[in-house]
Amino acid sequence: MSENQAVNDAFERLQRLLLTLRDGDRLAAREAARLTGLAETTCQSVLEGLAKAGHMSHEGGDQFVRVTAT
């Protein structure tokens, strides 16, 4: 498997994980990294982007909570 394919697979795992979250579910960047194989900093950046877009609430540190986008 190429490095690009491995990264794509990891992002697909992250996407599937995020799609399972319901309003109020919590996710830490370190847990997302453990479950997907991506770097914790990458997961942190993705979750921060989702918080900026209104899909997650940043609870501090690496903790995020799924919120219903308005």
C-alpha positions in Angstrom: 0.0 0.0 0.0 1.4 3.4 -0.9 1.8 6.2 1.7 -0.9 8.2 -0.1 -3.4 5.3 0.1 -2.6 4.8 3.8 -3.3 8.5 4.5 -6.5 8.3 2.4 -7.7 5.3 4.3 -7.0 7.0 7.6 -9.0 10.1 6.5 -11.8 7.8 5.5 -11.8 6.2 8.9 -11.9 9.7 10.5 -14.8 10.6 8.2 -16.7 7.4 9.2 -16.0 8.2 12.9 -17.3 11.7 12.6 -20.4 10.6 10.8 -21.3 8.4 13.7 -21.3 11.2 16.2 -24.6 12.5 17.5 -25.5 15.8 19.1 -23.7 15.9 22.5 -21.2 13.1 21.7 -17.6 13.9 22.8 -14.4 13.2 20.9 -10.9 13.9 21.9 -8.2 14.5 19.2 -6.0 11.8 20.8 -8.9 9.3 20.7 -9.6 10.2 17.0 -5.9 9.7 16.3 -5.8 6.3 18.0 -8.9 5.1 16.1 -7.8 6.4 12.7 -4.1 6.2 12.6 -3.7 9.9 11.8 -1.5 12.1 13.8 -3.1 13.7 16.9 -2.2 17.2 15.5 -4.0 16.4 12.2 -7.1 15.2 14.1 -6.9 18.4 16.3 -6.8 20.5 13.2 -9.8 18.8 11.6 -11.8 19.0 14.8 -10.9 22.7 15.2 -12.1 23.3 11.6 -15.4 21.6 12.4 -15.7 23.8 15.5 -15.2 26.9 13.4 -17.9 25.6 11.0 -20.3 25.2 13.8 -20.4 21.4 13.8 -18.4 20.8 17.0 -17.9 22.8 20.2 -14.3 23.1 21.4 -14.3 22.2 25.1 -10.7 23.0 25.6 -7.5 21.0 25.2 -8.3 18.3 22.7 -12.0 17.8 23.7 -14.7 18.5 21.2 -18.5 18.0 21.4 -20.8 17.4 18.4 -23.4 20.1 18.1 -26.3 20.5 15.7 -25.2 23.2 13.1 -27.6 26.1 12.9 
